[in-house]
Amino acid sequence: MTDDLPLAVRLIAPARIVTADVRDELRRGEEPFARIMAARAAVPDGGALLVRAIFEPAPLYRVMERHGFAHHSEALAPDDWRIWFIRRSSCSTCGRWSRPSRWPTRSLHSRRCRPTGPCCR
C-alpha cells in the first residue's frame, strides 16, 4: 500500500482485505450491487472492502455508511477507481458509529451519547 492512503487503510493486514473488482461487470452493463454486498458481508472484524470500479460509485457511499463503513476513494485513471470501505466502530454506550481510528477527519459521532462510551472520551 502507498503512503498517500489514510493510516486506517495502511494498518489493515492484507489478509483482512476483501476485494470486489467489478470493472468488467460494469463495462458489460451489468449491475454489481449484489456482488459488492456479498463481499461486504465477508469483511472480517478489523478488515476492509476494496472495490475496483470504472467510475466513482457515490451512491454506494450512503449504503455502505448505513452498514457501518467509512470510505476513501482514489481515481487511478478516469475509468479506474479504487474505493476502500473500512468498518467503523460503534460506541458501546449509545451504539452510534464513529470513523475508524486514525481516520483523517472528525468523528461522525452524535453529541447525545453519554460520556461513558469510548467514542465520547
N, C-alpha and C positions, 0 to 999 in steps of 0.2 A: 504494500500500500504506500501511497505517496504522502509527503509531509503537508500537502495542501488540504487533506481531509481533516475534518474535525477529530479531535483527540478521542471522542467517544467511539468513532468508527475505527480509528487506528488501533485501539486497545482490544478489539474483538478478535479472538483467536480464529484463524481461518477455518477450523473445523466447525465453528458455530455460525458460519455464514451459509445461508440457503440462497441459491441463485435461481432466478427465473428469467431466462433470456427469451423475450417474446418478440424480438425483432422480425423473425421470419413469419410468424403468425400475422403480425401487423402488416407486413408487406403483401401478404396474400389476402388481406382484407378480413381476416378472422378476428374474433373477439377473444382476447386472452384473459379476461377478468377471472373466470373460474380457475384457471391455472395459477394466477397470481394469488388468489385467496387460498388455494390448496398449499402453495408454497409458504404463505403467511402462517398457516396453521402448523407447519413443520418447523418453524423457527424455535430453537431451544431457548430456555432462560439465559439471559446474558448474550444472546445472539442477534443476528441481523438478517434482513432480507435484502438481497441485491437484485434489483430489477434492471434489465437492459431493454431499452425501447428505442423507437425511431423518432420519438418526439417527447416533449416533457408532458407526462401524464398528470397535469394539475388536478383534475377531478379525483384522482386516486388518493391525493394527499388527505382530503377530508375523510374519505372512507377509512384509510389506514389510521388516522388520528382517532377515530371512534373505536378502533380496535387496540388502542394504546401504543401507537408507534409515532415517533417523530421522524422527519426525513431530511436528507441532504441530497441535492441534485447537482449533477455535473454534465455539462454539454461538451462531449468529446469532439463532436462534429455536428453539423446541422441535422443529420439524421442518425445520430448515435448518442444516446443519453444513458447515463449510469445514475440510478437512484437508489440511495441507501435508506432503508427503513429500520430504525433502531427502536427496540421495545423500550417504552418508558416505564418508570417505576411508579407505583401508586403509594399514596400515604396510608399507613396502617390505621390512622385515626379517622380520616374522612373518606378515603378511597379515591380521591381526586388524583388525576395524573400529573406528573411533573416531567420535565425533559430529562433525558439521560444525564448522568453525572458527567461533568467535563464538557457539556454541550455549550457552544459559544454564545448562546443567547439567554435571556432571562427565563425563569420558570413560568409555566403556564398555570401555576397553582392558584387556587382561589383564596381570598383573604378570609373566607368564612371558616376555614379549618381551625380547630383548636390548636394552641401552640404546643401540644404534646407530640404531634406527628413528626417524623424525621424530616419532612419537607418544610416544616414550619419553624425550624430552629434557625 
